[in-house]
Amino acid sequence: MPNKLTRLILGLLLAVVAGPGLSACKILPTPSAQGGDSANSSAFSPDKKVEEIWATKVIPYLQQKAGPFAEVHALAQTDPAGAGAKYGNPKKQANSSWTFAVRVEGKIVAANTQSRAATVDVDVDGDGKADARVQIGPAMRGTALRDSLDFVQFNDFTNQIDFAQFGKAFNAHADKTVLSKLPRDTLEGRAAKVLGAYTIESGQDLPLVTPAEAEIGPKP
């Protein structure tokens, strides 16, 4: 049986031998950490996805589906499901509001460009009163463009966050490619021509249209 002195000497020898080995140890990344960049690069990118389908699917769909605003809105007020089947997305979730593709053409009778959520009010029937409010960005409410498309469904997405971000990406792309190029001064009295979508919501002052395409004519 080794005495206390022997055990002490053996302990010191072990510390000397083990010491260099411990000091040379390195903390290596785990395989999941090493794959982080790869995982991030393959993550869902809503902006990229919208850019990929905008010209080839979104605009052709809206051009084919959209009706004149006055016609669409009149039917939507009396028969939302009928208007949705003709001008909207009949594949929408059962509990979500109807969203309609529309063409808005008329005269701008009011403009709010002081806010980042800028809008113009458009008279489509020539009575001098606004019939639709068109968002011209850069900040835009809602996800009407996404929700009007029958080839975009919630179940195609991994989670609610991806679906929500995809909706916002449509607004951002419309602003970047179309709305940011529109004039902002002396808009009243000018002609406006818009291809877009709107959702029926309770408490709206005017139907709020989100454009995918928009033109504003010269000063009268």
C-alpha positions in Angstrom: 0.0 0.0 0.0 1.7 3.3 -1.1 2.1 5.8 1.7 1.1 9.5 1.5 4.5 10.6 0.2 4.3 8.1 -2.6 0.8 9.1 -3.6 1.9 12.8 -3.6 4.8 12.0 -5.9 2.6 10.0 -8.3 0.1 12.8 -8.4 2.7 15.4 -9.3 4.1 13.1 -12.1 0.6 12.7 -13.6 0.0 16.4 -13.5 3.3 17.0 -15.4 2.5 14.4 -18.0 -1.1 15.5 -18.5 -0.5 19.2 -18.4 1.0 19.7 -21.9 -1.8 17.5 -23.4 -4.5 19.6 -21.8 -2.9 22.9 -22.8 -2.8 21.7 -26.4 -6.5 20.9 -26.6 -8.7 23.1 -28.9 -12.5 23.6 -28.9 -13.6 22.5 -32.4 -16.9 23.5 -33.9 -19.6 20.9 -34.0 -20.7 19.6 -37.4 -24.0 21.7 -37.1 -22.0 24.8 -36.4 -19.7 24.1 -39.4 -22.8 23.7 -41.6 -24.2 27.0 -40.4 -23.2 29.0 -43.5 -24.6 26.3 -45.7 -27.8 26.3 -43.8 -28.2 30.0 -44.0 -27.5 30.1 -47.7 -30.3 27.7 -48.4 -32.8 29.5 -46.0 -36.0 30.9 -47.5 -35.5 34.4 -49.0 -38.8 36.1 -49.6 -37.3 39.0 -51.5 -35.5 36.7 -53.9 -38.6 34.5 -54.4 -40.8 37.5 -55.2 -38.2 38.8 -57.7 -38.1 35.4 -59.4 -41.8 35.2 -60.0 -42.7 38.9 -60.4 -42.4 39.3 -64.2 -43.2 35.7 -65.2 -46.2 34.9 -62.9 -47.4 37.8 -60.7 -47.9 40.5 -63.4 -49.4 38.1 -66.0 -51.8 36.7 -63.4 -53.0 40.2 -62.3 -53.3 41.4 -65.9 -55.5 38.4 -66.7 -57.5 38.4 -63.4 -58.1 42.1 -62.8 -61.4 43.9 -63.6 -62.2 47.6 -63.7 -62.4 48.9 -60.1 -66.0 50.1 -60.3 -67.2 46.8 -61.7 -65.3 44.7 -59.2 -66.2 46.8 -56.2 -69.9 46.9 -57.0 -70.0 43.1 -57.2 -67.8 42.7 -54.1 -70.3 44.7 -52.1 -73.3 42.6 -53.1 -71.7 39.2 -53.7 -68.2 38.9 -52.2 -67.9 35.2 -53.0 -69.0 35.8 -56.6 -66.5 38.6 -57.0 -63.8 36.5 -55.4 -64.4 33.7 -57.8 -64.2 36.0 -60.8 -61.6 38.6 -59.7 -60.0 37.1 -56.6 -58.4 34.0 -55.1 -61.0 31.3 -54.7 -58.3 29.1 -53.0 -58.0 31.5 -50.1 -58.2 30.3 -46.5 -61.8 30.0 -45.4 -61.5 32.5 -42.6 -59.6 35.1 -44.5 -61.0 38.2 -46.2 -61.6 38.3 -50.0 -58.9 40.0 -52.0 -59.6 41.3 -55.5 -57.4 42.1 -58.5 -58.3 45.4 -60.0 -57.5 48.1 -62.6 -57.9 51.6 -61.2 -58.1 54.4 -63.8 -59.1 57.9 -63.1 -58.1 61.4 -61.8 -56.3 62.0 -58.6 -58.4 64.2 -56.3 -56.3 64.1 -53.2 -52.8 63.1 -52.2 -50.9 62.4 -49.0 -47.2 62.4 -49.6 -46.0 63.7 -46.3 -46.1 60.3 -44.7 -44.0 57.3 -45.6 -47.3 55.5 -46.1 -48.1 57.8 -49.0 -51.4 57.5 -50.8 -53.4 59.1 -53.6 -57.2 59.2 -53.8 -58.6 58.4 -57.3 -62.0 59.3 -58.8 -62.8 56.6 -61.3 -66.3 57.6 -62.4 -65.8 61.3 -63.0 -68.1 62.7 -60.2 -65.2 64.5 -58.5 -65.2 62.2 -55.4 -62.6 59.6 -54.5 -63.6 56.0 -55.1 -60.3 54.3 -54.3 -57.2 55.1 -52.2 -54.0 53.8 -53.8 -50.8 53.2 -51.8 -47.7 54.7 -53.4 -45.2 53.8 -50.6 -42.6 53.4 -49.5 -44.4 52.0 -46.5 -47.5 50.0 -47.4 -50.1 48.3 -45.3 -51.4 44.8 -45.8 -50.6 41.8 -48.1 -53.2 42.2 -50.8 -50.8 41.4 -53.7 -49.8 38.1 -52.1 -53.4 37.3 -51.1 -54.8 37.9 -54.6 -52.6 35.1 -56.1 -54.2 31.7 -56.4 -50.8 30.0 -56.8 -49.6 31.2 -53.4 -51.0 29.2 -50.5 -50.2 29.2 -46.8 -49.6 25.5 -46.7 -46.7 25.9 -49.1 -44.7 27.6 -46.4 -42.8 26.2 -43.5 -44.4 28.5 -40.9 -46.4 31.7 -40.4 -43.3 33.9 -40.2 -42.2 32.9 -43.7 -45.7 33.4 -45.1 -45.9 36.9 -43.5 -42.4 37.9 -44.7 -43.4 36.8 -48.2 -46.4 39.1 -48.1 -44.2 42.1 -47.1 -41.7 41.2 -49.9 -44.4 41.9 -52.6 -44.9 45.4 -51.2 -41.1 46.0 -51.0 -40.6 44.8 -54.6 -43.5 47.0 -55.9 -42.0 50.0 -54.2 -38.4 49.3 -55.5 -39.4 48.7 -59.1 -42.4 50.9 -59.6 -43.6 53.2 -56.9 -40.3 54.8 -56.0 -40.2 56.2 -59.5 -43.5 58.0 -59.3 -43.7 61.8 -59.0 -44.6 63.1 -55.5 -45.4 66.8 -56.1 -48.6 68.5 -57.4 -50.4 65.2 -57.9 -54.0 66.5 -57.7 -55.6 66.7 -61.1 -53.3 64.2 -62.7 -54.4 60.9 -64.3 -53.6 57.7 -62.6 -53.5 54.2 -64.0 -53.0 51.2 -61.6 -52.9 47.4 -61.7 -53.1 46.0 -58.2 -55.2 44.4 -55.6 -57.3 45.3 -52.5 -58.9 43.5 -49.6 -62.4 44.3 -48.2 -61.9 45.4 -44.6 -64.5 46.7 -42.2 -64.2 50.3 -41.2 -62.3 51.4 -44.4 -62.8 55.0 -45.4 -62.0 54.0 -49.0 -60.9 50.7 -50.5 -57.1 50.6 -50.2 -55.4 49.4 -53.3 -51.8 48.1 -53.4 -50.3 48.5 -56.9 -48.1 46.1 -58.8 -48.0 48.5 -61.7 -48.7 52.2 -61.6 -48.5 55.3 -63.9 -49.2 59.0 -63.0 -49.7 61.3 -65.9 -48.3 64.8 -66.4 -49.6 67.9 -64.8 -52.8 69.1 -66.4 
